[in-house]
């Protein structure tokens, strides 16, 4: 009987406790899910951590998968916000994109590769298989290992569009997914070539990755040249919602666009939208 009485007391609401003690009910935790681009992922992961500190009742869950996943997840409701490293297409008018940064796509090779620059025509020759040896570009007599992106990656779409390579890339290329995988592949192969986010490449170089960015048509693949609009291969980084953003999604996007959020963008070697007037 005593045990039953104790159990009953323990199940009483805090406000009804006979000892006068009161306890606040646990605050409801809200989850905000973002999914998509591997290029945007590091920015929103760091921004999410900062946002959680300001909003302890919100948990920000960030997932990758590529920009195609960002589009489909935002449309289906699997994610509150899709992350997409390209502009929206005409057929994606049901979505709303907010640009949080600008980025470029760099052509990267191993740091030991003597080739110091590349042209548009040379990129096309390599990726169509017309040029198969680095000696054709003034490099050493070694076969070129061509690294390409998997389908669904917006970096692939931008690369194909810019160089006119849709359905023309040689079938024997090494297929990879996220930027980090491409960087690791090139860093581990002195004869490889790939294309990755300028921001991702800059961070990897600073962390000691044995890669280097090649100037494209005489323009260095740098954050500064994306900001001033001189680099030829650039794109917006977008947060995408089904219709206009609202609620926690709107508040989070506002945070990323704030001075604190844009400082995160700049630290990750992307171009803050306020610093890209000439590039728009």
C-alpha positions as CSV (number, residue, x, y, z in Angstrom):
1,X,0.0,0.0,0.0
2,X,2.8,2.4,0.8
3,X,4.4,1.7,-2.5
4,X,1.2,2.4,-4.3
5,X,0.8,5.8,-2.5
6,X,4.4,6.7,-3.4
7,X,3.8,5.8,-7.0
8,X,0.6,7.9,-7.2
9,X,2.5,10.9,-5.7
10,X,5.3,10.6,-8.2
11,X,2.8,10.7,-11.1
12,X,1.1,13.9,-9.9
13,X,1.6,17.0,-12.0
14,X,4.3,19.3,-10.7
15,X,1.7,22.0,-9.9
16,X,-0.2,19.6,-7.6
17,X,2.8,18.4,-5.5
18,X,2.1,18.6,-1.8
19,X,5.6,19.8,-0.9
20,X,5.1,23.0,-2.7
21,X,8.0,22.4,-5.2
22,X,7.4,23.3,-8.8
23,X,9.2,22.3,-12.0
24,X,9.0,23.9,-15.4
25,X,7.6,21.6,-18.1
26,X,10.3,20.6,-20.6
27,X,10.3,23.0,-23.6
28,X,9.2,21.5,-26.9
29,X,12.2,21.0,-29.2
30,X,11.6,21.9,-32.9
31,X,13.6,20.3,-35.6
32,X,14.6,22.2,-38.7
33,X,15.8,19.9,-41.5
34,X,18.0,21.0,-44.4
35,X,19.2,18.7,-47.2
36,X,21.0,18.9,-50.5
37,X,24.2,20.4,-51.9
38,X,27.5,19.2,-50.5
39,X,28.9,22.7,-51.4
40,X,26.4,24.5,-49.2
41,X,26.5,21.8,-46.4
42,X,29.5,23.1,-44.4
43,X,28.1,26.7,-44.3
44,X,24.7,25.6,-43.0
45,X,26.2,23.1,-40.6
46,X,28.3,25.8,-38.9
47,X,25.4,28.3,-39.2
48,X,23.1,25.7,-37.7
49,X,25.3,25.2,-34.7
50,X,25.4,29.0,-34.1
51,X,21.6,29.2,-34.6
52,X,21.0,26.5,-32.0
53,X,23.0,28.5,-29.4
54,X,20.6,31.4,-30.0
55,X,17.6,29.1,-30.1
56,X,18.0,26.2,-27.6
57,X,14.6,24.8,-28.5
58,X,15.6,24.3,-32.1
59,X,17.7,21.4,-33.5
60,X,19.1,22.0,-37.0
61,X,19.6,18.7,-38.9
62,X,21.8,19.1,-42.1
63,X,22.0,16.4,-44.7
64,X,23.8,16.1,-48.0
65,X,23.0,14.2,-51.2
66,X,23.4,16.8,-53.9
67,X,21.4,19.7,-55.2
68,X,18.8,17.4,-56.9
69,X,18.1,16.0,-53.4
70,X,17.7,19.6,-52.2
71,X,15.1,20.3,-54.8
72,X,13.1,17.1,-54.3
73,X,13.3,17.3,-50.5
74,X,12.0,20.9,-50.4
75,X,9.2,19.9,-52.8
76,X,8.1,16.8,-51.0
77,X,8.4,18.3,-47.5
78,X,11.1,15.8,-46.4
79,X,13.3,18.9,-45.7
80,X,12.1,22.3,-44.5
81,X,14.9,23.9,-46.6
82,X,16.7,22.5,-49.6
83,X,20.3,23.5,-50.2
84,X,21.1,24.1,-53.9
85,X,24.3,25.3,-55.5
86,X,22.8,26.7,-58.7
87,X,20.0,29.0,-59.8
88,X,16.5,27.6,-60.1
89,X,15.3,26.4,-63.4
90,X,12.2,27.6,-65.2
91,X,10.3,24.4,-64.3
92,X,11.1,25.0,-60.6
93,X,8.9,28.0,-60.2
94,X,7.0,26.4,-57.3
95,X,10.1,26.9,-55.2
96,X,11.6,30.1,-53.7
97,X,15.3,30.5,-53.7
98,X,17.3,32.8,-51.4
99,X,20.9,33.4,-52.3
100,X,23.2,33.2,-49.3
101,X,26.5,33.3,-51.1
102,X,28.3,33.1,-54.4
103,X,30.9,30.4,-55.4
104,X,32.9,29.4,-58.5
105,X,33.9,26.0,-59.8
106,X,37.7,25.5,-60.0
107,X,39.7,23.1,-62.1
108,X,42.0,21.3,-59.7
109,X,45.1,19.1,-60.2
110,X,47.7,17.6,-57.9
111,X,50.0,20.2,-56.4
112,X,53.0,18.4,-58.0
113,X,51.6,18.7,-61.5
114,X,53.8,21.1,-63.5
115,X,50.8,22.4,-65.6
116,X,50.1,25.9,-64.2
117,X,47.1,27.0,-66.1
118,X,44.3,25.7,-68.4
119,X,42.1,27.0,-71.1
120,X,38.5,26.3,-72.0
121,X,39.6,24.3,-75.1
122,X,42.0,22.2,-73.1
123,X,39.3,21.3,-70.5
124,X,37.0,20.2,-73.4
125,X,39.8,18.1,-74.9
126,X,40.5,16.4,-71.6
127,X,36.9,15.6,-70.7
128,X,35.9,14.4,-74.2
129,X,39.0,12.2,-74.4
130,X,40.7,14.0,-77.2
131,X,43.7,14.7,-74.9
132,X,44.7,11.7,-72.8
133,X,48.2,12.6,-71.8
134,X,49.5,15.6,-69.7
135,X,52.3,16.1,-72.3
136,X,49.6,17.5,-74.6
137,X,49.2,20.4,-72.1
138,X,53.0,20.9,-71.6
139,X,53.1,18.6,-68.7
140,X,54.9,15.3,-68.0
141,X,54.4,12.1,-70.1
142,X,51.6,10.6,-67.9
143,X,48.1,9.5,-68.8
144,X,45.4,11.9,-67.5
145,X,43.0,10.5,-64.8
146,X,39.7,12.3,-65.5
147,X,37.4,12.8,-62.5
148,X,33.8,13.6,-63.1
149,X,30.8,14.2,-60.9
150,X,27.8,11.8,-60.5
151,X,24.4,12.7,-61.9
152,X,22.3,15.0,-59.7
153,X,25.2,17.2,-58.7
154,X,24.7,20.9,-59.7
155,X,28.4,21.2,-60.1
156,X,28.2,18.7,-63.0
157,X,25.3,20.6,-64.6
158,X,27.2,23.9,-64.4
159,X,30.4,22.3,-65.7
160,X,28.6,20.7,-68.6
161,X,26.7,23.8,-69.5
162,X,29.7,26.1,-69.4
163,X,32.0,23.9,-71.5
164,X,29.3,22.5,-73.8
165,X,29.9,19.0,-72.6
166,X,26.4,17.7,-72.1
167,X,26.4,14.0,-73.1
168,X,30.0,14.4,-74.4
169,X,32.1,13.5,-71.3
170,X,34.2,10.3,-71.9
171,X,32.6,7.3,-70.3
172,X,35.9,6.1,-68.6
173,X,36.0,9.0,-66.2
174,X,36.2,8.3,-62.4
175,X,32.8,9.1,-61.0
176,X,32.7,10.8,-57.6
177,X,30.1,12.6,-55.4
178,X,30.8,15.4,-53.0
179,X,33.6,18.0,-53.3
180,X,35.5,16.3,-50.6
181,X,35.6,13.1,-52.5
182,X,37.0,14.8,-55.6
183,X,39.6,16.6,-53.6
184,X,40.7,13.4,-51.9
185,X,40.9,11.6,-55.3
186,X,43.1,14.4,-56.8
187,X,45.3,14.7,-53.7
188,X,46.0,10.9,-53.9
189,X,46.7,10.8,-57.7
190,X,49.4,13.1,-59.2
191,X,47.9,12.7,-62.6
192,X,44.2,13.4,-61.9
193,X,42.1,16.4,-62.8
194,X,38.7,17.3,-61.3
195,X,36.4,20.3,-60.8
196,X,35.2,21.4,-57.4
197,X,33.8,24.4,-55.5
198,X,36.4,27.2,-55.2
199,X,35.4,27.6,-51.5
200,X,35.9,23.9,-50.8
201,X,39.2,23.8,-52.7
202,X,40.5,26.9,-50.8
203,X,39.6,25.4,-47.4
204,X,41.2,22.1,-48.4
205,X,44.4,23.8,-49.6
206,X,44.6,25.8,-46.3
207,X,44.3,22.5,-44.4
208,X,47.2,21.0,-46.3
209,X,45.6,19.0,-49.2
210,X,48.0,18.4,-52.0
211,X,45.9,20.1,-54.7
212,X,46.1,23.3,-56.6
213,X,43.6,25.4,-58.5
214,X,44.4,26.2,-62.1
215,X,43.7,29.6,-63.6
216,X,41.0,29.2,-66.2
217,X,41.5,31.2,-69.4
218,X,44.0,33.4,-67.5
219,X,41.8,34.1,-64.5
220,X,42.7,32.6,-61.1
221,X,40.0,30.5,-59.5
222,X,39.8,32.7,-56.3
223,X,37.1,34.0,-54.0
224,X,38.2,37.6,-55.0
225,X,37.6,36.9,-58.7
226,X,34.2,35.5,-58.0
227,X,33.4,38.6,-55.9
228,X,34.5,41.0,-58.7
229,X,32.8,39.0,-61.4
230,X,35.9,38.2,-63.5
231,X,36.0,34.5,-63.0
232,X,34.0,32.8,-65.8
233,X,32.6,29.8,-64.0
234,X,30.5,30.9,-61.0
235,X,27.1,30.2,-59.4
236,X,24.8,31.2,-56.6
237,X,24.4,29.1,-53.4
238,X,20.7,29.0,-52.5
239,X,18.5,28.0,-49.7
240,X,15.2,26.8,-51.3
241,X,11.7,26.4,-49.8
242,X,8.4,25.2,-51.1
243,X,6.8,28.7,-51.7
244,X,8.0,31.7,-49.7
245,X,9.9,30.7,-46.5
246,X,7.9,30.9,-43.3
247,X,8.3,30.1,-39.6
248,X,11.6,28.6,-38.4
249,X,12.9,28.3,-42.0
250,X,12.4,32.0,-42.6
251,X,14.1,32.8,-39.3
252,X,17.1,30.6,-40.0
253,X,17.5,32.0,-43.5
254,X,17.4,35.5,-42.0
255,X,20.2,34.4,-39.6
256,X,22.4,33.2,-42.5
257,X,21.9,36.5,-44.2
258,X,22.7,38.5,-41.1
259,X,26.2,39.8,-40.4
260,X,27.0,36.8,-38.2
261,X,25.8,34.4,-40.9
262,X,27.6,36.1,-43.7
263,X,30.8,36.0,-41.6
264,X,30.4,32.2,-41.6
265,X,30.0,32.3,-45.4
266,X,33.3,34.3,-45.7
267,X,35.2,32.1,-43.3
268,X,34.3,29.1,-45.5
269,X,35.8,30.9,-48.5
270,X,32.6,31.7,-50.3
271,X,31.5,35.2,-51.3
272,X,29.1,36.9,-48.9
273,X,26.2,38.3,-50.9
274,X,26.9,41.8,-49.6
275,X,30.4,41.7,-51.1
276,X,29.4,40.6,-54.6
277,X,27.8,43.6,-56.1
278,X,29.9,43.5,-59.2
279,X,29.2,39.8,-59.7
280,X,25.4,40.0,-59.8
